[in-house]
Amino acid sequence: MDTNTVAQTAQMISPQALAWLGAGLAVGLGTLGSGVGIGIIFGKSIESAARQPEAAPLINRMMYTGFALVEAQALYALLITFLLLAKK
């Protein structure tokens, strides 16, 4: 591909379109990672509570702490999305 062709193509894409693309990728990948993390946290906590029922209160406390940290990732992705869309 010629460098002039690349430069012309880059000029055709508006910064607003790139902001929308970046916002979609940020929220999509952020929530994808968060969903996987939440699934792993709850799956492993159920597995560990089934193996040691007497440790269930400690497991629940640690599970909800991990859930809050993983959910913060999705909220940061949403924040980045709003910042990208607010740019003009």
TORBA-632810 format. One record per atom (N, C-alpha, C, O, CB): residue number from 0; residue in three letters; atom name; x, y, z. Coordinates in Angstrom, 2 decimals, padded with zeros to 5 digits. Glycine has a CB too. Example, Ala and Ser with C-alpha at 12.3 -4.5 7.8 and 13.67 -1.06 7.14 Angstrom:
2
   nr  rest  atom     east    north       up
    0   ALA     N   013.19  -005.69   007.80
    0   ALA    CA   012.30  -004.50   007.80
    0   ALA     C   013.20  -003.30   007.80
    0   ALA     O   014.24  -003.32   008.46
    0   ALA    CB   011.31  -004.47   009.05
    1   SER     N   012.85  -002.25   007.08
    1   SER    CA   013.67  -001.06   007.14
    1   SER     C   012.90   000.03   007.87
    1   SER     O   013.41   001.14   008.04
    1   SER    CB   014.08  -000.60   005.72
***
This chain:
88
   nr  rest  atom     east    north       up
    0   MET     N   000.84  -001.17   000.00
    0   MET    CA   000.00   000.00   000.00
    0   MET     C   000.89   001.24   000.00
    0   MET     O   001.87   001.30   000.74
    0   MET    CB  -000.96   000.00   001.21
    1   ASP     N   000.55   002.18  -000.80
    1   ASP    CA   001.30   003.42  -000.95
    1   ASP     C   001.10   004.33   000.27
    1   ASP     O   000.01   004.35   000.84
    1   ASP    CB   000.89   004.14  -002.24
    2   THR     N   002.11   005.08   000.65
    2   THR    CA   001.99   005.98   001.80
    2   THR     C   001.01   007.10   001.53
    2   THR     O   000.36   007.60   002.45
    2   THR    CB   003.35   006.55   002.17
    3   ASN     N   000.88   007.52   000.28
    3   ASN    CA  -000.11   008.55  -000.06
    3   ASN     C  -001.52   008.03   000.14
    3   ASN     O  -002.40   008.77   000.58
    3   ASN    CB   000.08   009.03  -001.50
    4   THR     N  -001.74   006.76  -000.19
    4   THR    CA  -003.06   006.16  -000.02
    4   THR     C  -003.42   006.08   001.46
    4   THR     O  -004.56   006.33   001.84
    4   THR    CB  -003.11   004.77  -000.66
    5   VAL     N  -002.46   005.72   002.29
    5   VAL    CA  -002.70   005.65   003.72
    5   VAL     C  -003.02   007.03   004.28
    5   VAL     O  -003.93   007.17   005.10
    5   VAL    CB  -001.48   005.05   004.44
    6   ALA     N  -002.29   008.03   003.85
    6   ALA    CA  -002.53   009.40   004.33
    6   ALA     C  -003.90   009.91   003.89
    6   ALA     O  -004.59   010.58   004.65
    6   ALA    CB  -001.43   010.34   003.80
    7   GLN     N  -004.29   009.58   002.66
    7   GLN    CA  -005.61   010.01   002.18
    7   GLN     C  -006.72   009.31   002.95
    7   GLN     O  -007.74   009.92   003.27
    7   GLN    CB  -005.75   009.73   000.67
    8   THR     N  -006.53   008.03   003.24
    8   THR    CA  -007.54   007.29   003.99
    8   THR     C  -007.66   007.83   005.40
    8   THR     O  -008.76   007.93   005.94
    8   THR    CB  -007.21   005.80   004.02
    9   ALA     N  -006.54   008.17   006.02
    9   ALA    CA  -006.56   008.73   007.37
    9   ALA     C  -007.27   010.07   007.41
    9   ALA     O  -007.90   010.41   008.41
    9   ALA    CB  -005.14   008.87   007.91
   10   GLN     N  -007.17   010.85   006.35
   10   GLN    CA  -007.84   012.14   006.30
   10   GLN     C  -009.34   011.99   006.11
   10   GLN     O  -010.10   012.88   006.50
   10   GLN    CB  -007.26   012.99   005.19
   11   MET     N  -009.79   010.89   005.52
   11   MET    CA  -011.22   010.69   005.29
   11   MET     C  -011.95   010.30   006.57
   11   MET     O  -013.15   010.55   006.69
   11   MET    CB  -011.43   009.61   004.22
   12   ILE     N  -011.26   009.69   007.52
   12   ILE    CA  -011.90   009.27   008.76
   12   ILE     C  -011.90   010.45   009.72
   12   ILE     O  -010.84   011.00   010.05
   12   ILE    CB  -011.17   008.05   009.38
   13   SER     N  -013.08   010.83   010.18
   13   SER    CA  -013.17   011.99   011.06
   13   SER     C  -012.76   011.61   012.49
   13   SER     O  -012.89   010.45   012.88
   13   SER    CB  -014.61   012.57   011.05
   14   PRO     N  -012.27   012.57   013.25
   14   PRO    CA  -011.92   012.29   014.65
   14   PRO     C  -013.12   011.85   015.47
   14   PRO     O  -012.99   011.05   016.40
   14   PRO    CB  -011.29   013.52   015.28
   15   GLN     N  -014.30   012.37   015.13
   15   GLN    CA  -015.52   011.96   015.85
   15   GLN     C  -015.82   010.47   015.62
   15   GLN     O  -016.25   009.77   016.54
   15   GLN    CB  -016.73   012.82   015.40
   16   ALA     N  -015.59   010.00   014.40
   16   ALA    CA  -015.81   008.58   014.11
   16   ALA     C  -014.82   007.72   014.87
   16   ALA     O  -015.18   006.64   015.36
   16   ALA    CB  -015.70   008.30   012.61
   17   LEU     N  -013.59   008.17   014.97
   17   LEU    CA  -012.59   007.43   015.73
   17   LEU     C  -012.91   007.43   017.23
   17   LEU     O  -012.64   006.45   017.92
   17   LEU    CB  -011.20   008.02   015.50
   18   ALA     N  -013.50   008.53   017.72
   18   ALA    CA  -013.91   008.57   019.12
   18   ALA     C  -015.03   007.57   019.39
   18   ALA     O  -015.02   006.88   020.41
   18   ALA    CB  -014.37   009.99   019.50
   19   TRP     N  -015.98   007.48   018.47
   19   TRP    CA  -017.06   006.49   018.63
   19   TRP     C  -016.51   005.07   018.58
   19   TRP     O  -016.94   004.21   019.34
   19   TRP    CB  -018.13   006.68   017.54
   20   LEU     N  -015.57   004.83   017.68
   20   LEU    CA  -014.95   003.51   017.58
   20   LEU     C  -014.20   003.17   018.86
   20   LEU     O  -014.32   002.06   019.38
   20   LEU    CB  -014.00   003.44   016.38
   21   GLY     N  -013.42   004.12   019.37
   21   GLY    CA  -012.69   003.89   020.61
   21   GLY     C  -013.62   003.69   021.79
   21   GLY     O  -013.34   002.87   022.67
   21   GLY    CB  -011.76   005.06   020.89
   22   ALA     N  -014.73   004.43   021.83
   22   ALA    CA  -015.69   004.28   022.92
   22   ALA     C  -016.33   002.90   022.89
   22   ALA     O  -016.50   002.26   023.93
   22   ALA    CB  -016.77   005.36   022.83
   23   GLY     N  -016.68   002.44   021.71
   23   GLY    CA  -017.27   001.11   021.60
   23   GLY     C  -016.30   000.01   022.01
   23   GLY     O  -016.68  -000.94   022.69
   23   GLY    CB  -017.73   000.87   020.18
   24   LEU     N  -015.06   000.15   021.59
   24   LEU    CA  -014.06  -000.84   021.97
   24   LEU     C  -013.78  -000.80   023.47
   24   LEU     O  -013.60  -001.84   024.10
   24   LEU    CB  -012.76  -000.60   021.20
   25   ALA     N  -013.74   000.40   024.05
   25   ALA    CA  -013.46   000.52   025.48
   25   ALA     C  -014.54  -000.15   026.32
   25   ALA     O  -014.23  -000.92   027.23
   25   ALA    CB  -013.32   001.99   025.87
   26   VAL     N  -015.78   000.14   026.02
   26   VAL    CA  -016.85  -000.44   026.83
   26   VAL     C  -017.02  -001.92   026.52
   26   VAL     O  -017.34  -002.71   027.41
   26   VAL    CB  -018.18   000.31   026.60
   27   GLY     N  -016.82  -002.31   025.27
   27   GLY    CA  -016.97  -003.72   024.92
   27   GLY     C  -015.92  -004.61   025.56
   27   GLY     O  -016.25  -005.63   026.17
   27   GLY    CB  -016.91  -003.89   023.44
   28   LEU     N  -014.67  -004.23   025.42
   28   LEU    CA  -013.61  -005.04   026.00
   28   LEU     C  -013.58  -004.94   027.52
   28   LEU     O  -013.26  -005.91   028.21
   28   LEU    CB  -012.26  -004.62   025.43
   29   GLY     N  -013.91  -003.76   028.05
   29   GLY    CA  -013.94  -003.61   029.50
   29   GLY     C  -015.00  -004.47   030.17
   29   GLY     O  -014.74  -005.10   031.19
   29   GLY    CB  -014.19  -002.17   029.86
   30   THR     N  -016.17  -004.51   029.59
   30   THR    CA  -017.23  -005.33   030.18
   30   THR     C  -017.02  -006.82   029.88
   30   THR     O  -017.46  -007.67   030.65
   30   THR    CB  -018.59  -004.89   029.67
   31   LEU     N  -016.36  -007.13   028.78
   31   LEU    CA  -016.04  -008.53   028.50
   31   LEU     C  -015.10  -009.08   029.57
   31   LEU     O  -015.32  -010.17   030.10
   31   LEU    CB  -015.42  -008.68   027.10
   32   GLY     N  -014.05  -008.33   029.86
   32   GLY    CA  -013.12  -008.76   030.91
   32   GLY     C  -013.77  -008.83   032.27
   32   GLY     O  -013.48  -009.73   033.07
   32   GLY    CB  -011.94  -007.83   030.96
   33   SER     N  -014.64  -007.88   032.54
   33   SER    CA  -015.34  -007.87   033.82
   33   SER     C  -016.28  -009.07   033.95
   33   SER     O  -016.36  -009.69   035.01
   33   SER    CB  -016.14  -006.58   033.98
   34   GLY     N  -016.96  -009.40   032.87
   34   GLY    CA  -017.86  -010.55   032.91
   34   GLY     C  -017.13  -011.86   033.12
   34   GLY     O  -017.59  -012.72   033.87
   34   GLY    CB  -018.65  -010.62   031.64
   35   VAL     N  -015.99  -012.00   032.47
   35   VAL    CA  -015.19  -013.21   032.65
   35   VAL     C  -014.67  -013.28   034.09
   35   VAL     O  -014.71  -014.34   034.72
   35   VAL    CB  -014.02  -013.24   031.65
   36   GLY     N  -014.19  -012.15   034.60
   36   GLY    CA  -013.68  -012.12   035.96
   36   GLY     C  -014.74  -012.44   037.00
   36   GLY     O  -014.47  -013.17   037.95
   36   GLY    CB  -013.09  -010.78   036.26
   37   ILE     N  -015.94  -011.91   036.83
   37   ILE    CA  -017.02  -012.18   037.77
   37   ILE     C  -017.42  -013.66   037.71
   37   ILE     O  -017.70  -014.27   038.74
   37   ILE    CB  -018.24  -011.29   037.46
   38   GLY     N  -017.45  -014.22   036.51
   38   GLY    CA  -017.77  -015.63   036.38
   38   GLY     C  -016.76  -016.51   037.09
   38   GLY     O  -017.13  -017.48   037.75
   38   GLY    CB  -017.85  -016.02   034.93
   39   ILE     N  -015.49  -016.19   036.95
   39   ILE    CA  -014.45  -016.97   037.61
   39   ILE     C  -014.54  -016.82   039.13
   39   ILE     O  -014.41  -017.80   039.85
   39   ILE    CB  -013.06  -016.53   037.12
   40   ILE     N  -014.76  -015.59   039.60
   40   ILE    CA  -014.84  -015.35   041.05
   40   ILE     C  -015.98  -016.15   041.67
   40   ILE     O  -015.78  -016.84   042.67
   40   ILE    CB  -015.02  -013.85   041.34
   41   PHE     N  -017.17  -016.06   041.10
   41   PHE    CA  -018.31  -016.75   041.70
   41   PHE     C  -018.20  -018.26   041.54
   41   PHE     O  -018.60  -019.00   042.44
   41   PHE    CB  -019.61  -016.25   041.07
   42   GLY     N  -017.66  -018.72   040.41
   42   GLY    CA  -017.49  -020.16   040.23
   42   GLY     C  -016.53  -020.76   041.24
   42   GLY     O  -016.81  -021.81   041.83
   42   GLY    CB  -017.00  -020.45   038.83
   43   LYS     N  -015.40  -020.10   041.43
   43   LYS    CA  -014.41  -020.60   042.38
   43   LYS     C  -014.90  -020.49   043.82
   43   LYS     O  -014.57  -021.34   044.65
   43   LYS    CB  -013.09  -019.85   042.22
   44   SER     N  -015.67  -019.45   044.13
   44   SER    CA  -016.17  -019.33   045.51
   44   SER     C  -017.20  -020.40   045.81
   44   SER     O  -017.24  -020.93   046.92
   44   SER    CB  -016.77  -017.94   045.74
   45   ILE     N  -018.03  -020.73   044.85
   45   ILE    CA  -019.00  -021.83   045.06
   45   ILE     C  -018.27  -023.15   045.21
   45   ILE     O  -018.63  -023.97   046.05
   45   ILE    CB  -020.01  -021.90   043.89
   46   GLU     N  -017.25  -023.36   044.40
   46   GLU    CA  -016.45  -024.58   044.49
   46   GLU     C  -015.75  -024.69   045.85
   46   GLU     O  -015.74  -025.76   046.45
   46   GLU    CB  -015.42  -024.63   043.36
   47   SER     N  -015.17  -023.60   046.32
   47   SER    CA  -014.46  -023.66   047.60
   47   SER     C  -015.42  -023.77   048.77
   47   SER     O  -015.09  -024.42   049.77
   47   SER    CB  -013.58  -022.43   047.77
   48   ALA     N  -016.59  -023.16   048.69
   48   ALA    CA  -017.58  -023.31   049.76
   48   ALA     C  -018.14  -024.73   049.80
   48   ALA     O  -018.49  -025.22   050.87
   48   ALA    CB  -018.73  -022.31   049.58
   49   ALA     N  -018.21  -025.39   048.66
   49   ALA    CA  -018.67  -026.78   048.65
   49   ALA     C  -017.61  -027.71   049.25
   49   ALA     O  -017.96  -028.73   049.86
   49   ALA    CB  -019.00  -027.22   047.20
   50   ARG     N  -016.35  -027.37   049.09
   50   ARG    CA  -015.29  -028.21   049.65
   50   ARG     C  -015.12  -027.99   051.16
   50   ARG     O  -014.87  -028.94   051.90
   50   ARG    CB  -013.97  -027.92   048.94
   51   GLN     N  -015.26  -026.74   051.61
   51   GLN    CA  -015.12  -026.43   053.04
   51   GLN     C  -016.28  -025.54   053.48
   51   GLN     O  -016.16  -024.32   053.48
   51   GLN    CB  -013.75  -025.73   053.34
   52   PRO     N  -017.40  -026.14   053.84
   52   PRO    CA  -018.57  -025.34   054.22
   52   PRO     C  -018.34  -024.46   055.45
   52   PRO     O  -018.99  -023.43   055.59
   52   PRO    CB  -019.74  -026.25   054.48
   53   GLU     N  -017.44  -024.86   056.33
   53   GLU    CA  -017.19  -024.06   057.54
   53   GLU     C  -016.46  -022.74   057.23
   53   GLU     O  -016.46  -021.83   058.05
   53   GLU    CB  -016.38  -024.87   058.55
   54   ALA     N  -015.86  -022.65   056.06
   54   ALA    CA  -015.14  -021.43   055.68
   54   ALA     C  -016.01  -020.51   054.81
   54   ALA     O  -015.49  -019.55   054.24
   54   ALA    CB  -013.86  -021.79   054.93
   55   ALA     N  -017.29  -020.78   054.72
   55   ALA    CA  -018.18  -020.01   053.85
   55   ALA     C  -018.23  -018.52   054.19
   55   ALA     O  -018.23  -017.71   053.26
   55   ALA    CB  -019.57  -020.58   053.92
   56   PRO     N  -018.27  -018.11   055.47
   56   PRO    CA  -018.30  -016.65   055.73
   56   PRO     C  -017.05  -015.92   055.23
   56   PRO     O  -017.14  -014.83   054.67
   56   PRO    CB  -018.45  -016.40   057.24
   57   LEU     N  -015.89  -016.52   055.42
   57   LEU    CA  -014.65  -015.92   054.93
   57   LEU     C  -014.63  -015.88   053.40
   57   LEU     O  -014.20  -014.91   052.79
   57   LEU    CB  -013.43  -016.68   055.46
   58   ILE     N  -015.10  -016.96   052.80
   58   ILE    CA  -015.14  -017.04   051.34
   58   ILE     C  -016.08  -015.99   050.77
   58   ILE     O  -015.76  -015.34   049.77
   58   ILE    CB  -015.58  -018.44   050.88
   59   ASN     N  -017.24  -015.81   051.40
   59   ASN    CA  -018.20  -014.81   050.92
   59   ASN     C  -017.63  -013.41   051.01
   59   ASN     O  -017.82  -012.60   050.10
   59   ASN    CB  -019.49  -014.90   051.71
   60   ARG     N  -016.94  -013.11   052.11
   60   ARG    CA  -016.36  -011.77   052.27
   60   ARG     C  -015.31  -011.51   051.19
   60   ARG     O  -015.28  -010.43   050.59
   60   ARG    CB  -015.74  -011.62   053.68
   61   MET     N  -014.45  -012.48   050.96
   61   MET    CA  -013.42  -012.32   049.94
   61   MET     C  -014.03  -012.28   048.53
   61   MET     O  -013.54  -011.57   047.65
   61   MET    CB  -012.39  -013.46   050.03
   62   MET     N  -015.11  -013.04   048.33
   62   MET    CA  -015.78  -013.06   047.03
   62   MET     C  -016.35  -011.69   046.70
   62   MET     O  -016.18  -011.20   045.59
   62   MET    CB  -016.89  -014.11   047.01
   63   TYR     N  -017.02  -011.06   047.66
   63   TYR    CA  -017.61  -009.76   047.40
   63   TYR     C  -016.56  -008.66   047.25
   63   TYR     O  -016.77  -007.70   046.51
   63   TYR    CB  -018.58  -009.40   048.51
   64   THR     N  -015.43  -008.80   047.93
   64   THR    CA  -014.33  -007.85   047.73
   64   THR     C  -013.78  -007.98   046.31
   64   THR     O  -013.56  -006.97   045.64
   64   THR    CB  -013.21  -008.10   048.77
   65   GLY     N  -013.57  -009.19   045.86
   65   GLY    CA  -013.11  -009.41   044.49
   65   GLY     C  -014.12  -008.95   043.47
   65   GLY     O  -013.76  -008.41   042.42
   65   GLY    CB  -012.79  -010.86   044.27
   66   PHE     N  -015.40  -009.17   043.76
   66   PHE    CA  -016.46  -008.73   042.86
   66   PHE     C  -016.44  -007.21   042.69
   66   PHE     O  -016.59  -006.70   041.58
   66   PHE    CB  -017.83  -009.19   043.37
   67   ALA     N  -016.25  -006.49   043.80
   67   ALA    CA  -016.22  -005.03   043.74
   67   ALA     C  -015.03  -004.54   042.92
   67   ALA     O  -015.15  -003.58   042.17
   67   ALA    CB  -016.17  -004.43   045.15
   68   LEU     N  -013.88  -005.19   043.07
   68   LEU    CA  -012.70  -004.77   042.32
   68   LEU     C  -012.86  -005.04   040.83
   68   LEU     O  -012.45  -004.23   040.00
   68   LEU    CB  -011.46  -005.48   042.85
   69   VAL     N  -013.44  -006.17   040.49
   69   VAL    CA  -013.63  -006.51   039.07
   69   VAL     C  -014.70  -005.62   038.46
   69   VAL     O  -014.58  -005.21   037.30
   69   VAL    CB  -014.01  -007.99   038.90
   70   GLU     N  -015.73  -005.32   039.22
   70   GLU    CA  -016.79  -004.45   038.70
   70   GLU     C  -016.29  -003.04   038.47
   70   GLU     O  -016.81  -002.32   037.61
   70   GLU    CB  -017.99  -004.44   039.66
   71   ALA     N  -015.30  -002.62   039.24
   71   ALA    CA  -014.71  -001.29   039.04
   71   ALA     C  -014.08  -001.18   037.66
   71   ALA     O  -014.04  -000.10   037.08
   71   ALA    CB  -013.67  -000.99   040.14
   72   GLN     N  -013.58  -002.29   037.15
   72   GLN    CA  -013.00  -002.28   035.80
   72   GLN     C  -014.05  -001.89   034.76
   72   GLN     O  -013.77  -001.10   033.86
   72   GLN    CB  -012.40  -003.66   035.46
   73   ALA     N  -015.24  -002.43   034.89
   73   ALA    CA  -016.31  -002.09   033.95
   73   ALA     C  -016.72  -000.63   034.10
   73   ALA     O  -017.04   000.04   033.12
   73   ALA    CB  -017.53  -003.01   034.16
   74   LEU     N  -016.72  -000.13   035.32
   74   LEU    CA  -017.07   001.27   035.53
   74   LEU     C  -016.01   002.21   034.96
   74   LEU     O  -016.34   003.27   034.43
   74   LEU    CB  -017.27   001.55   037.02
   75   TYR     N  -014.74   001.83   035.06
   75   TYR    CA  -013.69   002.63   034.44
   75   TYR     C  -013.82   002.62   032.92
   75   TYR     O  -013.60   003.65   032.27
   75   TYR    CB  -012.30   002.11   034.86
   76   ALA     N  -014.17   001.48   032.35
   76   ALA    CA  -014.37   001.41   030.90
   76   ALA     C  -015.53   002.31   030.48
   76   ALA     O  -015.46   002.97   029.45
   76   ALA    CB  -014.64  -000.04   030.46
   77   LEU     N  -016.58   002.34   031.28
   77   LEU    CA  -017.72   003.22   030.98
   77   LEU     C  -017.32   004.69   031.11
   77   LEU     O  -017.76   005.52   030.32
   77   LEU    CB  -018.90   002.90   031.92
   78   LEU     N  -016.49   005.00   032.09
   78   LEU    CA  -016.01   006.37   032.25
   78   LEU     C  -015.18   006.79   031.05
   78   LEU     O  -015.33   007.91   030.55
   78   LEU    CB  -015.19   006.49   033.54
   79   ILE     N  -014.30   005.93   030.59
   79   ILE    CA  -013.48   006.24   029.41
   79   ILE     C  -014.37   006.43   028.19
   79   ILE     O  -014.10   007.30   027.35
   79   ILE    CB  -012.44   005.12   029.15
   80   THR     N  -015.42   005.63   028.08
   80   THR    CA  -016.35   005.78   026.97
   80   THR     C  -017.01   007.16   026.99
   80   THR     O  -017.10   007.82   025.95
   80   THR    CB  -017.42   004.68   027.02
   81   PHE     N  -017.47   007.58   028.15
   81   PHE    CA  -018.09   008.90   028.24
   81   PHE     C  -017.09   010.01   027.94
   81   PHE     O  -017.45   011.02   027.32
   81   PHE    CB  -018.70   009.11   029.63
   82   LEU     N  -015.85   009.84   028.38
   82   LEU    CA  -014.83   010.85   028.09
   82   LEU     C  -014.55   010.93   026.60
   82   LEU     O  -014.38   012.02   026.05
   82   LEU    CB  -013.54   010.54   028.85
   83   LEU     N  -014.50   009.80   025.94
   83   LEU    CA  -014.26   009.80   024.50
   83   LEU     C  -015.42   010.42   023.72
   83   LEU     O  -015.21   011.14   022.75
   83   LEU    CB  -014.02   008.38   024.01
   84   LEU     N  -016.62   010.14   024.15
   84   LEU    CA  -017.78   010.68   023.45
   84   LEU     C  -017.98   012.17   023.72
   84   LEU     O  -018.61   012.86   022.92
   84   LEU    CB  -019.03   009.92   023.83
   85   ALA     N  -017.47   012.67   024.85
   85   ALA    CA  -017.62   014.08   025.16
   85   ALA     C  -016.61   014.93   024.43
   85   ALA     O  -016.76   016.15   024.36
   85   ALA    CB  -017.49   014.29   026.65
   86   LYS     N  -015.56   014.31   023.88
   86   LYS    CA  -014.55   015.05   023.15
   86   LYS     C  -015.15   015.59   021.86
   86   LYS     O  -015.92   014.91   021.19
   86   LYS    CB  -013.32   014.17   022.85
   87   LYS     N  -014.79   016.82   021.51
   87   LYS    CA  -015.29   017.37   020.25
   87   LYS     C  -014.16   017.91   019.45
   87   LYS     O  -014.37   018.42   018.35
   87   LYS    CB  -016.31   018.46   020.48
***
